[in-house]
Amino acid sequence: MEKRLIIIGGGPGGYVAAIRAAQLGFQVQVIERENMGGICLNWGCIPTKALLKSAETLEYFQKANEYGIEVSSFQANFPAIIKRSRGVAEKMSRGVDFLMRNKIEVIKGTARLLPDKKVEVTLPNGKTQVLSAPHVIIATGGRAAELPHIKIDGARVIGYREAMTLPEKPQKLLVIGAGAIGVEFSYFYATLGTQVTLVEALPHILPREDEEVGKELEKIFRKKGIEIYTSTQVTALEKTKKASRPPSKRPKNKNR
């Protein structure tokens, strides 16, 4: 068996496969168009937990009296929190880069799979090259879901990347979708003082988890002042000069 391998994608699936293949004696090439580590390390699991840790620390200060500690003054430095989160991700990405130095060739570019186990790579300078190997692993990871009638414009309507790198804290935020990512951003921004509204189409938040978990978290969120609408769909967005707050009474089974 010819031990040559091409891996498309440098995330947790790709770089782990690359390391193991190199250990088994394969000649490995990894194609990654952004930073090594993929979405999880650069834009998902790791940097979001850094944001949540900052929010948790702020919450401890807010409740310091409950622990018998007197704090005269404190405030959240939003740009510094964002900068720390990005720094954590960058440091770990560099760690993956270091691991790739062991008999693994990393090629920066965008890959396209061709017939006969060939891969075309478009390099950052626009040039292309074609690679081939007996074995190809596709580990391109996930993408953010976008509602067909609500397009992300990066300004008023943002995705997870923009939410993690905003230059300043928004006064109000509407979060569509109360899965793991939605509730994380809701908690983070609400703790920092943003007026958060969370909308979920299914009957309870965290719909993929046990219902009891979602109900308990909903109680916690409501105490934090997060406005929650379940069994509710966002069917359209209208840009106005001034944002308006939805009615305080939670509607049931109603499109908004």
Sequence and secondary structure as in RCSB ss.txt:
>XXXX:A:sequence
MEKRLIIIGGGPGGYVAAIRAAQLGFQVQVIERENMGGICLNWGCIPTKALLKSAETLEYFQKANEYGIEVSSFQ
ANFPAIIKRSRGVAEKMSRGVDFLMRNKIEVIKGTARLLPDKKVEVTLPNGKTQVLSAPHVIIATGGRAAELPHI
KIDGARVIGYREAMTLPEKPQKLLVIGAGAIGVEFSYFYATLGTQVTLVEALPHILPREDEEVGKELEKIFRKKG
IEIYTSTQVTALEKTKKASRPPSKRPKNKNR
>XXXX:A:secstr
   EEEEE  SHHHHHHHHHHHHTT EEEEEESS TTHHHHHTSHHHHHHHHHHHHHHHHHHTGGGGT       
  HHHHHHHHHHHHHHHHHHHHHHTTTTEEEEESEEEEETTTEEEEE TTS EEEEE SEEEE         TTS
   SSSS  HHHHTS SS  SEEEEE  SHHHHHHHHHHHHTT EEEEE SSSSSSTTS HHHHHHHHHHHHHTT
 EEE SEE       SS     SS  SSEE 
